[in-house]
Amino acid sequence: MLKRVNIKTIKWVGGMDGHVELIDQTLLPGEFRVIKIKDVETVRQAIKRLQVRGAPAIGIAAAFGAVLGLRRMADDAPVDKARQKLKETCDYLATSRPTAVNLFWALQRMQKVATESKIDNTRQLKDRLLVEAIDIRDEDAAMCQALGAHGADLISPGDGVLTHCNAGGLATAEYGTALGVMFAAHQRGKKFHVFVDETRPLLQGARLTTWELAQAGIDHTLICDNMAGALMQQGKINLVITGADRIAANGDAANKIGTYSLALLARAHNIPFYIAAPSSTFDLSIPDGSHIPIEERPPKEITHVGSNCIAPADVNVYNPAFDVTPHQYIAALITERGVIHSPDSENIRRLITNA
Ligand code: MRU
């Protein structure tokens, strides 16, 4: 049965003088190292360098970063000055990565609590921010559990499940989104097989998803990204489940580059394509996926594998980290509030805003 799925990816240790602890995901699977972070600059760097990655985990890191940015301010400093410092800190953290909306969602939430009328001094503000950041972490863990429970019915015994990138415990507070669904199905005693795309260029599937599935005792096989179509043709895949970094009001969803191709392949083979994501990943302020900013990352991530250069030094490189899957290709969005079948603006608004 389930061996280990509740690995805590990121947490706050101690009180206001404490620090952030996170698993350095750039080192896995070779080395499991937990790093301690005590300042906002290092949090931003950790997000940029993908030491902490995955949309919900990035949001949690940013919330803790906001606390770190403010905590050295004297308790008796004017509270307006502290609020201004918080804004500057959040603006700074917001420049770390552009696509995952959870980052901006968490920073907005931190700034919103700072405006509460009962806060009238800097010490209170700092304490309130720490409580809020810890709540964001804990709520994410709970959302992943609920989301997993809602999605588990979509997996049947004997299924072949394809996933891309890493949407597991490492990408969240713990447990995960796409992998959370698989963990929940496994916990219910279902036997199924997961095919894991390696996920070029940074190999989150090969390095992280296989590691998590092994920890949980779920059968899995690693494949190269370009093998997915052949496996579908061979009848090995019954469903695809991925996570998301930002879902627009109409259900168009950004996720790791290569996800869109999988959705098209799945449609061609009549295989359901699912996206699992908490409500913090929805961005109802944008009508569709064309408004989602797509991060472009350094050429070296493509020209090099580890320290090995695999392309001519002066080659032109294009390295978008995400793509957008139009909602028409998504059979359902699996959220902590329930499953949205055939997602569109109306059914998303109904569930996500309770409107
Ligand atoms: O660049 P990354 O590794 O942060 O990209 C992560 C993904 O694309 C995940 O699928 C997504 O954030 C969902 S995580 C639950």
Residues whose N, C-alpha, C, O or C-beta is under 5 A from the ligand:
A	BS01	MRU	R53 G54 A55 H164 C165 N166 A167 G168 A171 T177 Q204 G243 A244 D245 N255 K256
